[in-house]
Amino acid sequence: MPKLKRILVGALLTWSVAAFAQDAQPGTVNAICSTDLSWCELAAQEFTRATGIKVLQSHKATGEAAAQLRAEAANPKTDLWWGGTGDPFLQAAELGLLEAYRPPNIADLHPWSVRQYDMTQNMVGGFYTSAIGFGWNTELLQKKKLPEPKCWSDLIKPEYKGDIEISHPASSGTAYTILAGLVQLMGEDQAFDYMKKLHKNISNYTRSGQAQAPNVAKGEVAVGVSFIFGFEAWRNNKYPIKAAAPCEGTSYEIGGIAMVKGQRNKDSAKRYYDWLMGPQGQSVGGRANSLQVPANKSFKLDPRIPSLEGVQLIKYDFAKYGQAAERKRLLERWRNEVEALPR
């Protein structure tokens, strides 16, 4: 082969290898995670280790995440949003902030997860589920000589004044699930009368619904209202904490997962989405001590995940209470009639 030809062929091969290497470089995905921080961090680490794709991920309450997507609508910076209560996801879908996507392993998912896809034209999937309940610090209740709360009616008793913590429904999807659940359980006017009485006993409205379990476990407050799985995680770590579902019935969440409309890293986002909905990503929850019931049914559950058997779940109307207008209306009424009251 003539020298010039060898040089040209060698150059072409070098360019081809370089071009292939460039194409094979791992991608990046920009995500918002709204579930427990431990699950968010471990999932990102394990996905990157498995795929080489870098995850740039922030941790935000669902209300704050939805607000960010609205602010970025003209120039989206987020590719994927996952975890956290589903109602804000449904509202984001209604506002045109999300993009339809149906994962290839849909047959491995529980029916309640698939229903979320069907209800939203594949813009929101069901990521996990869990029920609202109470958690209490057994040592602190004993010290204060307070009974263990078992029903919604217990929480408005005068002896619990200043001893109950809950999150703020404007920033916390957990608190909105509680608010919407009480409206469905009691009727709207009766629910607001109830929340006015409950307001007198609240010590603090936290930004996030993930705050109650650690605050109760550490004895910073006697009683918290949030998802039962959070309290159970601390109980399993030998903290003096117990939890129960309210006797009258309770609301529940179907946590969300969604592709953001106009995302910049579609291929990487799809790979992260599929991994999160697969057995690898779903099993991270238990290993991260985040004990929701996962959507994927193709692997063995962590035995510490609290069962929903025996919990009286209301027939939660996700279609109605997932609407942006309904959320806005209920929050305005709550601010005007509940939050504005002195404690």
KOLLUM-251122 format. One line per 8 residues: their letters; for each residue x, y, z of C-alpha. Coordinates in steps of 0.02 Angstrom, whole numbers. Layout:
N
A) X Y Z  ... .
END
This chain:
343
MPKLKRIL) 0 0 0  74 169 -48  131 275 98  3 415 66  -138 289 56  -84 208 220  -82 379 302  -257 418 238 .
VGALLTWS) -326 249 291  -244 266 462  -315 441 483  -487 379 433  -479 237 558  -420 355 695  -562 475 655  -689 333 655 .
VAAFAQDA) -631 268 824  -632 443 896  -805 477 827  -870 312 897  -791 349 1066  -872 520 1065  -1042 445 1024  -1018 315 1160 .
QPGTVNAI) -983 443 1295  -1105 425 1440  -1246 552 1440  -1323 661 1572  -1498 673 1645  -1568 819 1745  -1695 760 1872  -1799 818 2018 .
CSTDLSWC) -1833 689 2154  -1973 719 2280  -1969 561 2383  -1856 524 2533  -1682 596 2508  -1602 427 2545  -1695 345 2400  -1656 492 2284 .
ELAAQEFT) -1470 486 2319  -1448 297 2314  -1548 281 2153  -1443 412 2065  -1281 331 2124  -1331 155 2072  -1401 209 1903  -1240 301 1862 .
RATGIKVL) -1137 151 1917  -1241 36 1806  -1250 145 1651  -1115 278 1659  -1249 412 1638  -1223 560 1754  -1375 610 1857  -1389 795 1903 .
QSHKATGE) -1529 785 2030  -1608 905 2154  -1720 858 2300  -1880 960 2317  -2053 941 2394  -2184 907 2260  -2263 1079 2274  -2094 1162 2251 .
AAAQLRAE) -2049 1046 2107  -2211 1087 2016  -2179 1272 2041  -2005 1252 1966  -2075 1164 1812  -2201 1305 1788  -2063 1434 1801  -1955 1339 1675 .
AANPKTDL) -2096 1301 1553  -2028 1413 1414  -1852 1343 1433  -1856 1175 1525  -1700 1129 1622  -1771 969 1697  -1786 804 1604  -1870 691 1731 .
WWGGTGDP) -1970 712 1891  -2000 564 2006  -2062 519 2180  -2177 614 2296  -2366 624 2302  -2453 610 2136  -2578 754 2141  -2449 888 2093 .
FLQAAELG) -2396 776 1949  -2576 769 1887  -2588 958 1898  -2425 977 1801  -2495 862 1667  -2653 967 1656  -2547 1123 1632  -2455 1044 1487 .
LLEAYRPP) -2287 1032 1577  -2263 845 1552  -2235 729 1404  -2318 561 1375  -2211 407 1405  -2258 226 1440  -2116 114 1500  -2084 -53 1414 .
NIADLHPW) -2110 -152 1575  -2291 -95 1600  -2347 -277 1622  -2239 -289 1780  -2332 -147 1867  -2478 -155 1989  -2649 -106 1919  -2654 53 2025 .
SVRQYDMT) -2494 109 1940  -2558 70 1765  -2721 165 1802  -2619 324 1827  -2545 303 1653  -2716 272 1577  -2797 417 1668  -2665 542 1611 .
QNMVGGFY) -2635 481 1433  -2467 413 1491  -2403 579 1559  -2396 519 1741  -2356 345 1804  -2386 271 1975  -2218 251 2060  -2270 185 2232 .
TSAIGFGW) -2414 194 2355  -2435 225 2542  -2568 280 2667  -2585 432 2779  -2579 400 2966  -2515 460 3134  -2348 430 3215  -2309 465 3396 .
NTELLQKK) -2161 461 3513  -2207 334 3647  -2086 404 3777  -2143 584 3750  -2327 538 3761  -2294 444 3922  -2199 591 3993  -2341 710 3947 .
KLPEPKCW) -2471 584 4006  -2559 587 3838  -2655 441 3761  -2602 366 3595  -2707 444 3454  -2802 317 3352  -2933 422 3261  -2947 591 3175 .
SDLIKPEY) -3065 641 3316  -2925 616 3443  -2812 748 3366  -2930 893 3401  -2941 857 3588  -2877 1004 3693  -2744 898 3781  -2645 886 3618 .
KGDIEISH) -2625 1075 3601  -2451 1116 3535  -2404 932 3520  -2450 894 3338  -2348 930 3183  -2405 925 3002  -2339 995 2838  -2402 1146 2740 .
PASSGTAY) -2519 1101 2595  -2452 1237 2480  -2276 1164 2476  -2306 984 2528  -2397 855 2423  -2417 753 2582  -2517 891 2666  -2624 917 2511 .
TILAGLVQ) -2663 730 2512  -2718 750 2694  -2823 904 2653  -2907 827 2501  -2931 664 2595  -3021 747 2740  -3134 838 2618  -3180 672 2537 .
LMGEDQAF) -3198 581 2703  -3301 711 2797  -3376 825 2665  -3297 994 2628  -3379 1107 2758  -3360 978 2897  -3179 949 2847  -3139 1134 2860 .
DYMKKLHK) -3226 1144 3029  -3116 998 3082  -2956 1079 3018  -2995 1241 3110  -3003 1141 3272  -2846 1044 3226  -2755 1208 3189  -2764 1253 3374 .
NISNYTRS) -2661 1099 3417  -2528 1117 3281  -2354 1164 3340  -2282 1190 3165  -2324 1176 2981  -2166 1110 2899  -2116 1140 2717  -2102 955 2680 .
GQAQAPNV) -2207 805 2728  -2047 707 2757  -2008 805 2915  -2135 728 3033  -2059 554 3053  -1884 611 3106  -1954 750 3215  -2067 628 3307 .
AKGEVAVG) -1933 494 3319  -1809 616 3396  -1936 683 3521  -1948 857 3445  -2137 840 3437  -2256 711 3513  -2370 673 3364  -2348 690 3176 .
VSFIFGFE) -2471 669 3033  -2392 602 2874  -2371 440 2778  -2361 286 2888  -2209 213 2801  -2100 357 2862  -2138 323 3044  -2113 137 3020 .
AWRNNKYP) -1939 165 2950  -1886 251 3112  -1972 119 3219  -1871 -13 3129  -1715 83 3179  -1763 60 3362  -1830 234 3396  -1975 250 3521 .
IKAAAPCE) -2107 276 3389  -2272 194 3341  -2392 227 3198  -2572 189 3150  -2700 230 3018  -2848 334 3082  -2998 230 3130  -3123 330 3025 .
GTSYEIGG) -3029 301 2863  -2886 388 2775  -2819 450 2610  -2671 378 2518  -2549 427 2384  -2494 355 2220  -2323 432 2199  -2284 500 2027 .
IAMVKGQR) -2153 488 1892  -2152 591 1733  -2050 650 1585  -2042 840 1573  -2103 918 1411  -1961 990 1307  -1826 896 1402  -1650 911 1332 .
NKDSAKRY) -1584 736 1368  -1724 624 1309  -1627 462 1283  -1540 473 1452  -1704 522 1536  -1792 370 1462  -1654 256 1523  -1665 329 1699 .
YDWLMGPQ) -1856 317 1695  -1854 135 1639  -1723 91 1770  -1823 176 1908  -1980 79 1860  -1884 -84 1846  -1841 -203 1990  -1669 -123 2014 .
GQSVGGRA) -1735 53 2041  -1891 1 2135  -1794 -108 2257  -1682 39 2303  -1823 106 2411  -1812 -32 2540  -1622 -28 2541  -1630 159 2569 .
NSLQVPAN) -1751 133 2715  -1892 214 2616  -2035 93 2641  -2174 135 2518  -2260 -6 2422  -2171 -6 2253  -2263 -9 2086  -2161 -151 2014 .
KSFKLDPR) -2224 -322 2069  -2087 -428 1987  -1972 -439 2138  -1983 -485 2322  -2038 -343 2435  -1936 -284 2582  -2024 -366 2732  -2019 -203 2829 .
IPSLEGVQ) -2139 -116 2709  -2302 -89 2806  -2449 -183 2735  -2607 -90 2684  -2714 -236 2740  -2833 -179 2876  -2812 5 2830  -2979 85 2788 .
LIKYDFAK) -2936 181 2630  -3058 308 2560  -3105 304 2376  -2984 443 2331  -3038 540 2176  -2870 571 2092  -2951 644 1936  -3044 780 2031 .
YGQAAERK) -2918 824 2166  -2774 814 2044  -2844 963 1948  -2747 1125 1965  -2905 1229 1988  -2970 1116 2126  -2803 1121 2217  -2796 1310 2202 .
RLLERWRN) -2974 1328 2268  -2945 1215 2418  -2779 1297 2461  -2856 1471 2455  -2996 1416 2569  -2871 1334 2687  -2764 1492 2694  -2914 1604 2724 .
EVEALPR) -3008 1496 2848  -2874 1393 2935  -2699 1465 2920  -2760 1641 2957  -2827 1588 3127  -2721 1617 3284  -2651 1466 3375 .
END
